[in-house]
Amino acid sequence: MKLSTKIETFVAHFGEMGSRWGFNRTVGQMYALLMVYSRPLNADEIAEMLSISRSNVSMGLKELQSWRLLKLTHYPGDRKEYYSTLDDIIEVARIVLEERHKREVAPTLTMLRDEIMREPASDEGKYAQDRMIEIYELIDSVSKMVDELVALSTSDLGKMMKMGSTVAGVFAFKDKVLGRGRKEGTAALTDELE
């Protein structure tokens, strides 16, 4: 099956970007194909359309299922499994955020927590520990914010995302009124929150 130029371009780009978003290139291409294709596809169709081996497709589908990003469909009289993406793109973003947090941020917080709990053996170790505490506090704050985001309903998350630039604009306006630059305003806001 020949893909349209539009789909080929999207799939190729998504494959390249996939590695930056937590997937390998092939998994990124598979997800992109499923996202923009008009109907669910089986593994053989995916392999043929992307010119990749059936075993690569199987491994990629398992990866996408472990991320909870696929819907599985069975058709009467057909033993094959057909795959498609979730319909709501905001739900996809919410799940990717949650999964990346679980796979990347949580282990980092655990490592930092363990290292912070160990007593430093030297002044150099004390300096490193103080920096790790700063890093931990920042990542922990972001982590709590992510937890709150992923707990929102998809509808509320979508509304909040649309408000994002409005909220940033309010802070920029406040800084302008108070005559602060961006960094000064950020520092003042951090002080206000503490």
Phi and psi in degrees as GROMACS dihedral restraints (atoms count N, CA, C in turn):
[ dihedral_restraints ]
;  ai    aj    ak    al  type     phi  dphi    fc
    3     4     5     6     1   -93.2    20    10
    4     5     6     7     1   130.2    20    10
    6     7     8     9     1   -85.0    20    10
    7     8     9    10     1   150.7    20    10
    9    10    11    12     1   -67.7    20    10
   10    11    12    13     1   158.8    20    10
   12    13    14    15     1   -59.2    20    10
   13    14    15    16     1   -39.9    20    10
   15    16    17    18     1   -59.2    20    10
   16    17    18    19     1   -47.8    20    10
   18    19    20    21     1   -68.8    20    10
   19    20    21    22     1   -42.0    20    10
   21    22    23    24     1   -57.6    20    10
   22    23    24    25     1   -44.7    20    10
   24    25    26    27     1   -63.3    20    10
   25    26    27    28     1   -45.7    20    10
   27    28    29    30     1   -63.3    20    10
   28    29    30    31     1   -46.1    20    10
   30    31    32    33     1   -62.3    20    10
   31    32    33    34     1   -44.2    20    10
   33    34    35    36     1   -63.0    20    10
   34    35    36    37     1   -45.7    20    10
   36    37    38    39     1   -65.7    20    10
   37    38    39    40     1   -44.7    20    10
   39    40    41    42     1   -62.7    20    10
   40    41    42    43     1   -35.1    20    10
   42    43    44    45     1   -62.8    20    10
   43    44    45    46     1   -44.8    20    10
   45    46    47    48     1   -65.2    20    10
   46    47    48    49     1   -40.1    20    10
   48    49    50    51     1   -75.9    20    10
   49    50    51    52     1   -25.2    20    10
   51    52    53    54     1   -53.1    20    10
   52    53    54    55     1   -39.3    20    10
   54    55    56    57     1   -65.8    20    10
   55    56    57    58     1   -26.0    20    10
   57    58    59    60     1   -82.4    20    10
   58    59    60    61     1   -16.5    20    10
   60    61    62    63     1  -104.4    20    10
   61    62    63    64     1     5.5    20    10
   63    64    65    66     1   105.6    20    10
   64    65    66    67     1     3.8    20    10
   66    67    68    69     1  -117.2    20    10
   67    68    69    70     1   160.9    20    10
   69    70    71    72     1   -83.3    20    10
   70    71    72    73     1   170.5    20    10
   72    73    74    75     1   -57.4    20    10
   73    74    75    76     1   -46.2    20    10
   75    76    77    78     1   -64.8    20    10
   76    77    78    79     1   -42.9    20    10
   78    79    80    81     1   -64.0    20    10
   79    80    81    82     1   -40.2    20    10
   81    82    83    84     1   -61.0    20    10
   82    83    84    85     1   -42.1    20    10
   84    85    86    87     1   -65.1    20    10
   85    86    87    88     1   -42.3    20    10
   87    88    89    90     1   -62.2    20    10
   88    89    90    91     1   -44.7    20    10
   90    91    92    93     1   -65.0    20    10
   91    92    93    94     1   -41.4    20    10
   93    94    95    96     1   -60.5    20    10
   94    95    96    97     1   -44.6    20    10
   96    97    98    99     1   -59.4    20    10
   97    98    99   100     1   -48.2    20    10
   99   100   101   102     1   -64.4    20    10
  100   101   102   103     1   -32.6    20    10
  102   103   104   105     1   -68.6    20    10
  103   104   105   106     1   -36.7    20    10
  105   106   107   108     1  -107.0    20    10
  106   107   108   109     1    -2.7    20    10
  108   109   110   111     1   -81.0    20    10
  109   110   111   112     1   144.6    20    10
  111   112   113   114     1   -75.2    20    10
  112   113   114   115     1    -8.1    20    10
  114   115   116   117     1  -148.8    20    10
  115   116   117   118     1   162.2    20    10
  117   118   119   120     1   -62.4    20    10
  118   119   120   121     1   148.4    20    10
  120   121   122   123     1  -121.7    20    10
  121   122   123   124     1   148.5    20    10
  123   124   125   126     1   -92.3    20    10
  124   125   126   127     1   170.5    20    10
  126   127   128   129     1   -60.4    20    10
  127   128   129   130     1   -38.9    20    10
  129   130   131   132     1   -63.6    20    10
  130   131   132   133     1   -40.6    20    10
  132   133   134   135     1   -65.7    20    10
  133   134   135   136     1   -41.8    20    10
  135   136   137   138     1   -61.4    20    10
  136   137   138   139     1   -46.5    20    10
  138   139   140   141     1   -59.4    20    10
  139   140   141   142     1   -44.8    20    10
  141   142   143   144     1   -66.7    20    10
  142   143   144   145     1   -45.4    20    10
  144   145   146   147     1   -65.9    20    10
  145   146   147   148     1   -33.6    20    10
  147   148   149   150     1   -99.5    20    10
  148   149   150   151     1    -2.5    20    10
  150   151   152   153     1    54.5    20    10
  151   152   153   154     1    50.3    20    10
  153   154   155   156     1  -127.4    20    10
  154   155   156   157     1   162.4    20    10
  156   157   158   159     1   -70.7    20    10
  157   158   159   160     1   154.0    20    10
  159   160   161   162     1   -61.9    20    10
  160   161   162   163     1   -36.0    20    10
  162   163   164   165     1   -67.5    20    10
  163   164   165   166     1   -37.2    20    10
  165   166   167   168     1   -62.9    20    10
  166   167   168   169     1   -40.0    20    10
  168   169   170   171     1   -63.2    20    10
  169   170   171   172     1   -45.8    20    10
  171   172   173   174     1   -59.1    20    10
  172   173   174   175     1   -44.8    20    10
  174   175   176   177     1   -65.2    20    10
  175   176   177   178     1   -40.6    20    10
  177   178   179   180     1   -64.3    20    10
  178   179   180   181     1   -40.5    20    10
  180   181   182   183     1   -65.1    20    10
  181   182   183   184     1   -39.9    20    10
  183   184   185   186     1   -61.6    20    10
  184   185   186   187     1   -41.8    20    10
  186   187   188   189     1   -61.0    20    10
  187   188   189   190     1   -48.6    20    10
  189   190   191   192     1   -64.5    20    10
  190   191   192   193     1   -35.6    20    10
  192   193   194   195     1   -67.3    20    10
  193   194   195   196     1   -36.8    20    10
  195   196   197   198     1   -66.4    20    10
  196   197   198   199     1   -24.3    20    10
  198   199   200   201     1   -86.1    20    10
  199   200   201   202     1    -4.4    20    10
  201   202   203   204     1    65.1    20    10
  202   203   204   205     1    35.7    20    10
  204   205   206   207     1  -106.3    20    10
  205   206   207   208     1     2.9    20    10
  207   208   209   210     1  -120.0    20    10
  208   209   210   211     1   151.0    20    10
  210   211   212   213     1  -108.1    20    10
  211   212   213   214     1   138.7    20    10
  213   214   215   216     1  -107.4    20    10
  214   215   216   217     1   133.1    20    10
  216   217   218   219     1  -128.2    20    10
  217   218   219   220     1   139.6    20    10
  219   220   221   222     1  -118.4    20    10
  220   221   222   223     1   140.3    20    10
  222   223   224   225     1  -110.4    20    10
  223   224   225   226     1   140.3    20    10
  225   226   227   228     1   -56.6    20    10
  226   227   228   229     1   133.6    20    10
  228   229   230   231     1    80.9    20    10
  229   230   231   232     1    -0.3    20    10
  231   232   233   234     1  -122.9    20    10
  232   233   234   235     1   122.1    20    10
  234   235   236   237     1   -81.3    20    10
  235   236   237   238     1   -10.8    20    10
  237   238   239   240     1   -74.8    20    10
  238   239   240   241     1   154.0    20    10
  240   241   242   243     1   -97.9    20    10
  241   242   243   244     1   138.2    20    10
  243   244   245   246     1  -114.7    20    10
  244   245   246   247     1   139.4    20    10
  246   247   248   249     1  -118.5    20    10
  247   248   249   250     1   144.5    20    10
  249   250   251   252     1  -148.1    20    10
  250   251   252   253     1   169.4    20    10
  252   253   254   255     1   -91.6    20    10
  253   254   255   256     1   168.3    20    10
  255   256   257   258     1   -64.4    20    10
  256   257   258   259     1   148.2    20    10
  258   259   260   261     1   -73.3    20    10
  259   260   261   262     1   -37.6    20    10
  261   262   263   264     1   -89.3    20    10
  262   263   264   265     1   112.5    20    10
  264   265   266   267     1   -65.0    20    10
  265   266   267   268     1   -30.2    20    10
  267   268   269   270     1   -69.6    20    10
  268   269   270   271     1   -36.1    20    10
  270   271   272   273     1   -65.0    20    10
  271   272   273   274     1   -38.3    20    10
  273   274   275   276     1   -60.3    20    10
  274   275   276   277     1   -47.6    20    10
  276   277   278   279     1   -61.5    20    10
  277   278   279   280     1   -40.8    20    10
  279   280   281   282     1   -62.2    20    10
  280   281   282   283     1   -44.1    20    10
  282   283   284   285     1   -67.0    20    10
  283   284   285   286     1   -43.4    20    10
  285   286   287   288     1   -61.5    20    10
  286   287   288   289     1   -43.0    20    10
  288   289   290   291     1   -59.6    20    10
  289   290   291   292     1   -46.9    20    10
  291   292   293   294     1   -63.8    20    10
  292   293   294   295     1   -45.3    20    10
  294   295   296   297     1   -68.1    20    10
  295   296   297   298     1   -41.7    20    10
  297   298   299   300     1   -65.0    20    10
  298   299   300   301     1   -38.7    20    10
  300   301   302   303     1   -60.2    20    10
  301   302   303   304     1   -46.8    20    10
  303   304   305   306     1   -63.8    20    10
  304   305   306   307     1   -39.0    20    10
  306   307   308   309     1   -85.8    20    10
  307   308   309   310     1   -27.2    20    10
  309   310   311   312     1  -116.7    20    10
  310   311   312   313     1   -47.2    20    10
  312   313   314   315     1   -78.5    20    10
  313   314   315   316     1   -46.6    20    10
  315   316   317   318     1   -57.3    20    10
  316   317   318   319     1   -45.7    20    10
  318   319   320   321     1   -63.5    20    10
  319   320   321   322     1   -34.1    20    10
  321   322   323   324     1   -66.5    20    10
  322   323   324   325     1   -43.2    20    10
  324   325   326   327     1   -61.2    20    10
  325   326   327   328     1   -40.6    20    10
  327   328   329   330     1   -62.1    20    10
  328   329   330   331     1   -46.6    20    10
  330   331   332   333     1   -61.2    20    10
  331   332   333   334     1   -46.3    20    10
  333   334   335   336     1   -62.2    20    10
  334   335   336   337     1   -43.9    20    10
  336   337   338   339     1   -58.6    20    10
  337   338   339   340     1   -44.7    20    10
  339   340   341   342     1   -62.6    20    10
  340   341   342   343     1   -43.6    20    10
  342   343   344   345     1   -69.5    20    10
  343   344   345   346     1   -36.7    20    10
  345   346   347   348     1   -65.2    20    10
  346   347   348   349     1   -34.1    20    10
  348   349   350   351     1   -72.2    20    10
  349   350   351   352     1   -23.4    20    10
  351   352   353   354     1   -79.4    20    10
  352   353   354   355     1   135.4    20    10
  354   355   356   357     1   -70.4    20    10
  355   356   357   358     1   130.4    20    10
  357   358   359   360     1   -70.2    20    10
  358   359   360   361     1   147.7    20    10
  360   361   362   363     1   -96.6    20    10
  361   362   363   364     1    -8.2    20    10
  363   364   365   366     1  -152.9    20    10
  364   365   366   367     1   173.9    20    10
  366   367   368   369     1   -63.4    20    10
  367   368   369   370     1   -38.5    20    10
  369   370   371   372     1   -61.7    20    10
  370   371   372   373     1   -43.0    20    10
  372   373   374   375     1   -64.5    20    10
  373   374   375   376     1   -36.0    20    10
  375   376   377   378     1   -65.5    20    10
  376   377   378   379     1   -43.3    20    10
  378   379   380   381     1   -60.4    20    10
  379   380   381   382     1   -46.8    20    10
  381   382   383   384     1   -60.4    20    10
  382   383   384   385     1   -41.7    20    10
  384   385   386   387     1   -63.7    20    10
  385   386   387   388     1   -42.5    20    10
  387   388   389   390     1   -61.0    20    10
  388   389   390   391     1   -41.6    20    10
  390   391   392   393     1   -66.0    20    10
  391   392   393   394     1   -40.2    20    10
  393   394   395   396     1   -62.4    20    10
  394   395   396   397     1   -36.4    20    10
  396   397   398   399     1   -63.2    20    10
  397   398   399   400     1   -44.1    20    10
  399   400   401   402     1   -60.0    20    10
  400   401   402   403     1   -45.6    20    10
  402   403   404   405     1   -63.3    20    10
  403   404   405   406     1   -44.9    20    10
  405   406   407   408     1   -58.3    20    10
  406   407   408   409     1   -47.7    20    10
  408   409   410   411     1   -61.7    20    10
  409   410   411   412     1   -40.6    20    10
  411   412   413   414     1   -64.5    20    10
  412   413   414   415     1   -51.5    20    10
  414   415   416   417     1   -64.0    20    10
  415   416   417   418     1   -38.0    20    10
  417   418   419   420     1   -63.8    20    10
  418   419   420   421     1   -40.7    20    10
  420   421   422   423     1   -62.7    20    10
  421   422   423   424     1   -45.7    20    10
  423   424   425   426     1   -63.8    20    10
  424   425   426   427     1   -39.8    20    10
  426   427   428   429     1   -60.9    20    10
  427   428   429   430     1   -42.6    20    10
  429   430   431   432     1   -64.9    20    10
  430   431   432   433     1   -38.2    20    10
  432   433   434   435     1   -64.4    20    10
  433   434   435   436     1   -42.5    20    10
  435   436   437   438     1   -61.9    20    10
  436   437   438   439     1   -43.2    20    10
  438   439   440   441     1   -57.3    20    10
  439   440   441   442     1   -41.3    20    10
  441   442   443   444     1   -67.7    20    10
  442   443   444   445     1   -38.6    20    10
  444   445   446   447     1   -64.1    20    10
  445   446   447   448     1   -48.0    20    10
  447   448   449   450     1   -71.6    20    10
  448   449   450   451     1   -17.3    20    10
  450   451   452   453     1   -79.1    20    10
  451   452   453   454     1   -16.8    20    10
  453   454   455   456     1   -69.6    20    10
  454   455   456   457     1   153.4    20    10
  456   457   458   459     1   -66.6    20    10
  457   458   459   460     1   158.5    20    10
  459   460   461   462     1   -59.1    20    10
  460   461   462   463     1   -39.6    20    10
  462   463   464   465     1   -62.9    20    10
  463   464   465   466     1   -47.8    20    10
  465   466   467   468     1   -66.7    20    10
  466   467   468   469     1   -36.8    20    10
  468   469   470   471     1   -63.3    20    10
  469   470   471   472     1   -42.4    20    10
  471   472   473   474     1   -61.3    20    10
  472   473   474   475     1   -42.7    20    10
  474   475   476   477     1   -63.5    20    10
  475   476   477   478     1   -42.1    20    10
  477   478   479   480     1   -65.3    20    10
  478   479   480   481     1   -39.5    20    10
  480   481   482   483     1   -63.0    20    10
  481   482   483   484     1   -38.3    20    10
  483   484   485   486     1   -67.7    20    10
  484   485   486   487     1   -28.6    20    10
  486   487   488   489     1   -78.2    20    10
  487   488   489   490     1   -16.8    20    10
  489   490   491   492     1   -48.6    20    10
  490   491   492   493     1   -51.6    20    10
  492   493   494   495     1   -69.2    20    10
  493   494   495   496     1   -29.6    20    10
  495   496   497   498     1   -65.8    20    10
  496   497   498   499     1   -44.9    20    10
  498   499   500   501     1   -63.1    20    10
  499   500   501   502     1   -45.4    20    10
  501   502   503   504     1   -60.5    20    10
  502   503   504   505     1   -37.5    20    10
  504   505   506   507     1   -64.3    20    10
  505   506   507   508     1   -36.6    20    10
  507   508   509   510     1   -62.1    20    10
  508   509   510   511     1   -45.7    20    10
  510   511   512   513     1   -65.4    20    10
  511   512   513   514     1   -40.6    20    10
  513   514   515   516     1   -63.7    20    10
  514   515   516   517     1   -40.9    20    10
  516   517   518   519     1   -64.0    20    10
  517   518   519   520     1   -43.8    20    10
  519   520   521   522     1   -58.4    20    10
  520   521   522   523     1   -45.4    20    10
  522   523   524   525     1   -63.5    20    10
  523   524   525   526     1   -38.5    20    10
  525   526   527   528     1   -65.6    20    10
  526   527   528   529     1   -45.0    20    10
  528   529   530   531     1   -62.3    20    10
  529   530   531   532     1   -40.8    20    10
  531   532   533   534     1   -83.1    20    10
  532   533   534   535     1    -2.9    20    10
  534   535   536   537     1    72.8    20    10
  535   536   537   538     1    27.1    20    10
  537   538   539   540     1   -99.3    20    10
  538   539   540   541     1   148.0    20    10
  540   541   542   543     1   -79.3    20    10
  541   542   543   544     1   174.8    20    10
  543   544   545   546     1   -58.0    20    10
  544   545   546   547     1   -48.9    20    10
  546   547   548   549     1   -67.9    20    10
  547   548   549   550     1   -39.9    20    10
  549   550   551   552     1   -63.2    20    10
  550   551   552   553     1   -43.0    20    10
  552   553   554   555     1   -63.4    20    10
  553   554   555   556     1   -39.9    20    10
  555   556   557   558     1   -64.9    20    10
  556   557   558   559     1   -43.7    20    10
  558   559   560   561     1   -63.9    20    10
  559   560   561   562     1   -42.3    20    10
  561   562   563   564     1   -64.5    20    10
  562   563   564   565     1   -40.2    20    10
  564   565   566   567     1   -63.2    20    10
  565   566   567   568     1   -42.3    20    10
  567   568   569   570     1   -60.3    20    10
  568   569   570   571     1   -43.5    20    10
  570   571   572   573     1   -62.4    20    10
  571   572   573   574     1   -39.7    20    10
  573   574   575   576     1   -64.9    20    10
  574   575   576   577     1   -37.0    20    10
  576   577   578   579     1   -72.6    20    10
  577   578   579   580     1   -26.2    20    10
